């Protein structure tokens, strides 16, 4: 069976090795310094305490992880795709490959070691942000947002970046070409794909809206979860595929079976999430086209002029009911047989209409 001890051992030594890397040191020190100065300058009483950043409690962790996620999604490309070359350079291949550990334990240990370091930086920056959030007298604290954004923004991006780098490095086996492809895909996402098809290709959340309101929460939580589950599952599928094609000693049938089953499960989950996301996208796209066509149909029609409006709104049991009285004037040259009215379309809005007509002479 899978040895947790082997996974933790590989993860511990991988974390120690990467901790000595100047690339990771520069990234972590630079991120801590820049984001700490930014938090002090924007959110603390020492700085501006700009109300546009403090009005929504979730904006502080969102801004911090948004900036950090873009940087770490690029840095993890170099660290993840470097593990094969680094082991060969340090002459540790023979030591590791002849150990009684499977590809599954080795790859997951490597992944856990990298994840541990980057999540440590994320948590440390969130802790600094929370301290400044507590000090600020104008900003409210949304503790749940700190955990939610960690799982929505950072973890899926890290897992997908790791898996994508692993599978490309294992197939191409050329670090320069792997770097070029990974950085090219990241740049393509940041400058072109981030807003295409409702940010379907935006794995680093460069443009995908994940804003959390202090009153209503996430307005599109199902779409957010579908997109993040898709990339998390796809990253895990890439990791299991790397386990199967990794050139090492032959593995046990149990571990290969676990890898094949897990690969199929995560690919299926990623495909279902993608289908759910795209189905919602095309439904929304078709609804917009229907609204446009309907407006074009009536844009040359004759409308009544609203001279007075009275609306009564009642909120009870998480439902809003409203009663509106409109007084309209027909200032056209002739009587109208059809009176069109329009409401903004909304998926969660359920309306019932009752019209009463009254005629006044003159």
Protein Blocks (a to p, Z undefined) as FASTA:
>chain_A
ZZfklmmmmmmmmmmmmmmpmklmmmmmmmmmmmmmmmmmmmmmklnopaklmmpmklmm
mmmmmmmmmmmmmmmmmmmmmmmmmmmmnopmmmmmmpccdfklmmmmmmmmmmmmmmmm
mmmmmmmmmmmmmmpmkbccdfklmmmmmmmmmmmmmmmmmmmmmmmmmmnopaklmmmm
mmmmmmmmmmmmmmgghilllmnommbccbdcfklopaklmmmmmmmmmmmmmmmmmmmm
mmmmpccddddfklmmmmmmmmmmmmmmmmmmmmmmmmmmmmmmmmmmmmmmmmmmmmmm
ccdddfbdcdddddeehiacdddddddddfbfbdcfbdcddddddfklccddddddddde
ZZ
